[in-house]
């Protein structure tokens, strides 16, 4: 699904709740630098529910699910097991047939089988995941000969 600008959307999926805020924000900022020229990045941290997580739980989940629905590609930080991340990955892959690209420090044998099954591609770093996305999803404007 392309926007008016012709750019595909990428949802930045990964732990937030049990993650140090600086880390949850830092990888997303790096992804924006690496992919922002060619894609629109949907960052769930653009919404601030700090100190309102309990009374906003349904709202938080629905906003995140809407971002997953709106995205063309899901980029996942699978740096640790996270219920919310796993549920977003399952929804995107199983229910919506989205392309899900995860980066992880885990080896294949140490990865959760559910994440292996529902991520289209697992790569060892954010940089390699972004390079994969640029290689396979950026439409090159080659002149016809």
GISULLIN-V469919 format. One record per residue. N is the residue number from 1. SS is DSSP state (h for helix, s for strand, l for the rest). OMEGA is omega in radians with two decimals (none if undefined). NEAR is the number of other C-alpha atoms within 10 Angstrom. Layout:
N:SS:OMEGA:NEAR
N:SS:OMEGA:NEAR
This chain:
1:l:-3.14:11
2:l:3.10:12
3:l:3.10:10
4:l:3.13:7
5:l:3.14:9
6:l:-3.12:11
7:l:3.02:18
8:s:3.14:19
9:s:3.08:22
10:s:3.06:27
11:s:-3.12:23
12:s:-3.01:25
13:s:3.08:27
14:s:-3.07:26
15:l:3.04:22
16:l:-2.99:17
17:l:-3.10:13
18:l:-3.08:9
19:l:3.01:13
20:l:-3.03:10
21:h:3.13:12
22:h:-3.13:9
23:h:-3.13:12
24:h:-3.13:18
25:h:-3.02:16
26:h:-3.12:11
27:h:3.12:15
28:h:3.10:23
29:h:3.09:16
30:h:3.11:14
31:h:3.12:19
32:h:3.11:20
33:h:-3.09:10
34:h:-3.02:16
35:h:-3.00:18
36:l:3.13:15
37:l:-3.02:10
38:l:-3.04:17
39:s:2.95:23
40:s:-3.09:20
41:s:3.10:24
42:s:-3.07:20
43:s:-3.14:18
44:h:-3.12:20
45:h:3.07:14
46:h:3.07:8
47:l:-3.07:10
48:l:3.08:10
49:l:-3.11:14
50:l:-3.14:9
51:l:3.08:8
52:l:-3.06:10
53:l:-3.04:13
54:l:-3.10:10
55:l:3.14:10
56:l:-3.04:13
57:h:-3.13:11
58:h:3.13:11
59:h:3.13:12
60:h:-3.11:17
61:h:-3.09:13
62:h:3.07:12
63:h:-3.14:13
64:h:3.11:22
65:h:3.09:17
66:h:3.08:10
67:h:3.12:22
68:h:3.12:26
69:h:-3.10:17
70:h:-3.05:15
71:l:3.00:23
72:l:-3.06:22
73:s:3.07:25
74:s:3.06:27
75:s:-2.98:26
76:s:2.95:25
77:s:3.13:22
78:l:-3.12:26
79:l:3.06:14
80:l:3.12:16
81:l:-3.12:13
82:l:-3.11:15
83:h:-3.12:12
84:h:3.12:16
85:h:-3.14:19
86:h:-3.14:21
87:h:3.09:13
88:h:3.13:20
89:h:3.14:29
90:h:-3.14:20
91:h:-3.11:17
92:h:-3.06:23
93:h:-3.03:20
94:h:-3.04:13
95:h:-3.02:10
96:l:-3.13:13
97:l:3.11:14
98:l:3.03:21
99:s:-3.06:18
100:s:-3.12:22
101:s:-3.11:24
102:s:2.96:27
103:s:-2.98:21
104:l:3.03:18
105:l:-3.08:15
106:l:2.96:15
107:l:3.14:11
108:h:-3.08:12
109:h:3.12:8
110:h:-3.13:8
111:l:3.07:16
112:l:-3.10:15
113:h:3.12:11
114:h:3.11:11
115:h:3.10:19
116:h:-3.09:14
117:h:-2.99:12
118:h:2.96:21
119:l:-3.14:25
120:l:-3.07:16
121:s:3.04:16
122:s:-3.13:22
123:s:-3.00:19
124:l:-3.10:14
125:l:3.06:16
126:h:-3.12:21
127:h:3.13:14
128:h:3.09:14
129:h:3.12:22
130:h:3.09:21
131:h:3.10:14
132:h:3.13:15
133:h:3.13:17
134:h:-3.11:16
135:h:-3.00:11
136:h:-3.04:9
137:h:3.07:13
138:l:3.12:14
139:l:-3.13:10
140:l:3.09:8
141:l:3.13:6
142:l:3.10:6
143:l:3.10:5
144:l:-3.13:4
145:l:none:3
